[in-house]
Amino acid sequence: MRAEPLLITLGDANGLGPELACRLLSGPLPAYLAGRALLLLGAEASLLAHLSLAGGTPFWSRVDDPARALGPDATPGVYLYEPPGLDGIRVQVGQATPDGGRAAGAALSTACDLLPAPAYAGVGGIGGIPSPRGPRGLVTLPLHKAMLHAAGYDAPGHTEYLARRAGLGDDEVCMHLGGDVLRVSLVTTHPPLREVPGLVTRQRVLRCLSLTAAHVRAIGATGPVAVCGLNPHAGESGRIGREEIDVIAPAVADAVAEGLDVIGPLPADTLFVKAARGAYAAVLAMYHDQGLAPLKMLHFSDAVNVTLGLPFVRTSVDHGTGFDIAGTGAADTGSFAAALRLACTLCDAKD
């Protein structure tokens, strides 16, 4: 059977995305990518800019119709589709510019047109590619949120944009990051910290637990999903806060009633010590830095960002645009390689 094709958005034209694509995909492809069509989405000028800095020649075949790379007759290899409107874009490697955000936004929008979504019953929007023979997996390279907004794309980030384009609410998907040792899902993603308590709802916690439990089963991880409290010491029986009593514990009880292997809420400071020693399949954190500070301490160079709950597979690097090192060759390709590998695993598991 033909291996699932993958879409890869290049992200901000001035950031690390095009560089990482050039470094990882220009030579012999890793074994897990063998036999696959890989369709890069973004500005060709961004790839050429990095090749000019590092040396090398184009390694992609440019197509004017995504179906040429994603259809059933496409041969394995690396292809590039440049979304309309990016011809002549100005690339300034290492600089935050609206043009860089425009390239990232156009690539992401095009990916959503090609991927399955409930609104069109699994049929892609460009070329009408049916999802069983078209892409079911997306790997995203980093964008810069401020430059994405400057280019006219109104979304807090990748996770929220993909959910909305798939016809889902922000609370119907879950941001998850993982490495070989530690895996963390987030109840909230990028709101200001003062808004977090109001966004931690019983329904939202239960949804994230269900999605996380399904994901760890899919990748073969064993053990319970451990749930963090929101407050220090998980609220100390209500003395510090009542969110654990009124919201989180009832959601955990709901999950247990559904047959899920979950425990908590537990104090986050000690929970992560046990998680790092392999006691849990994953951790559900209540907010961004609660979960991702320990995750990145262990897995800064190899963690993968996964959006759980979408009608397609989406993985990503766990780092940003890295304008300060873009074009220098100093960036680690480990997270991108891990994101590609996991996307292949999850896509193939859907067969």
Buried (B, 14 or more C-beta within 10 A) or exposed (E): EEBBBBBBBBBBBBBBBBBBBBBBBBEEBEEBBEEBBBBBBBBBBBBBBBBEBBEBEBBBEEBEEBBBBBBEEBEBBBBBBBBEEBEEBBBBBBBBBBBBBBBBBBBBBBBBBBBBBEEEEBBBBBBEBEBEBBBBBBBBBBBBBEBBBBBEBEBBEBBBBBBBBBEBEBBBBBBBBBBEBBBBBBBBBBBEEEEBBEBBBBEBBBBBBBBBBEBBEEBEBEBBBBBBBBBEBBBEEEEBBBBBBEBBBBBBEBBBEEEBBBBBBBBBBEBBEEBBEEBBBBBBBBBBEBBBEBBBEBBBBBBBBBBBBBBBBBBBBBBBBBBEBBBBEEBBBBBBBBBBBBBBBBBBEEE
